[in-house]
Amino acid sequence: MKYQANSNTDPIYYQEATTLAELIRNKEISSVEVVQAHLDRIAEVNPRINGIVTLMAEQALISAALADKAVSKGEALGPLHGVPFSIKDAIDTAGIPTKRGSKIFEDFIPEKDATAVTRMKNAGGIPLLKSNIPEFSTFLESDNLVTGRSSNPWNPDYTPGGSSGGEAAVIAAGFTPIGLGSDVAISLRGPAAFTGIAALKATHGRVPYTGHFPQALSRFWHIGAMARTVRDVALGYSIINGADGIDGYSIFAKDAGPATFRLPGEKIRIGWMSSAAFGQVDPEIKAAVGATAVFLKEAGFDVEEVSLPFMEDDDVLDSYFNLIYGEMVPYMEKFTKGHESELHWTGKALMNSRLLTGNDYAKALENIEKMKSHFANYFTKYDVLLSPVNPMTATAHGQINENGIKPNQVMAATAPFNMTGLPALSVPFRLSSKGLPINIQLVSRWFDEATILSLGELIQTNSAVYGLHAID
């Protein structure tokens, strides 16, 4: 193999997508070699984590050979040319099964790619695998009756989270360098934190939701990029964002910018909080948020601890979760009716959720509007909010349930930014005393992804986990 890492000694399967694309473009390595290295990694490690629903090995190698021909001919190359990527199995892939974590959809094959998949392919990316999810993407652990349970690469006794848990696991384990996940309350950022990778939930509507299941609640769902580094997440985001003329919420140009309340040259203002609004937070996670604040202050930013009482109202989150599950029930009935025996327990729990009353619905919408107004005011004074992602590190399999760790507790620090549509980034920072990843979360005003991506890269490249991998 002619490949020799320029900047480190990581094997091919742990190199960044950005680096691999450059190496392929410069003919220092072939796309076929890159894809085969990832396939070899999958064969070795996937039996331990079970992150894959569908492997597209043959198609990927054919695409890689075509990518190498394009390089040799001097053709124009996209920013992901020849680089494999993965796709959460709730996102449509033309001619490839999209099983949605359910036996009901086990044989479903979409006719069209989701917009985000099309854009990754148009950028030269090669689809390599579909990753595991909970049934219908509606739980915090990735387990179903089709593929079974996915495990965390850092410790197989723990979950990688959900609903993009399989996607987080395969990226952390080196099966692909970059991929597509989605998020209605936590599902990009939480699994990223449980597995020590990065993920961005951009401003709602930045990335078209076209081709994702379920269509219900699309005003809160987000498709986003996941990768081991913030730099690669920024690359993925640059590829998949922008209106597609189909998603009625995705109506913004790629270069749409934020309203600004900062004078030119003025320091970025960062508020941080680690506990009060999020219930009980693991002391090691609180310490990580505090350490991040210190680092940013020493790096020259204006940083201060803040209190946001409007985030401490449990009733606001409860009403949001009631809305999510209450709206999903009537939407899913047309698919599940007559197939109740085929549902995983999480699907059954979803379909047993109580329907919303008119008062429930009005209350949830009122709370969401109030939350948006509170944050609009916050971002006149600050540019960024620094917080935890999850209140705990990865949990043991089966621990997140109504009798153990309450699901709503897990989502307390992430769901508010789905409610409001604000951009939020999950950034790897350090390992816990148990050797499990701890991420921090950066939130910015609407359309200001650039600020948190820049800060996130600075934090990650100076973190205790930069260059560490789940399985060496």
VENLIN-V349548 format. One record per run of one state. SS is the DSSP state (H for helix, E for strand, - for the rest). FROM is the first residue (numbers start at 0). TO is the last residue. Records with the same first field share a line. If there is no record, write none. Layout:
BEGIN
SS->FROM-TO, FROM-TO
END
This chain:
BEGIN
-->0-10, 14-15, 25-29, 49-50, 55-55, 72-82, 88-89, 91-91, 93-94, 97-101, 105-107, 109-113, 122-124, 131-133, 137-150, 152-153, 155-156, 158-163, 172-176, 183-187, 195-196, 201-205, 207-210, 212-220, 227-228, 242-267, 272-274, 278-281, 298-300, 305-307, 311-312, 336-338, 342-343, 351-356, 381-382, 388-394, 396-398, 400-403, 405-405, 410-414, 420-422, 431-435, 444-447, 461-471
H->11-13, 16-24, 30-48, 56-71, 102-104, 114-121, 134-136, 164-171, 188-194, 229-239, 275-277, 282-297, 308-310, 313-335, 339-341, 344-350, 357-380, 406-409, 415-419, 448-460
E->51-54, 83-87, 90-90, 92-92, 95-96, 108-108, 125-130, 151-151, 154-154, 157-157, 177-182, 197-200, 206-206, 211-211, 221-226, 240-241, 268-271, 301-304, 383-387, 395-395, 399-399, 404-404, 423-430, 436-443
END
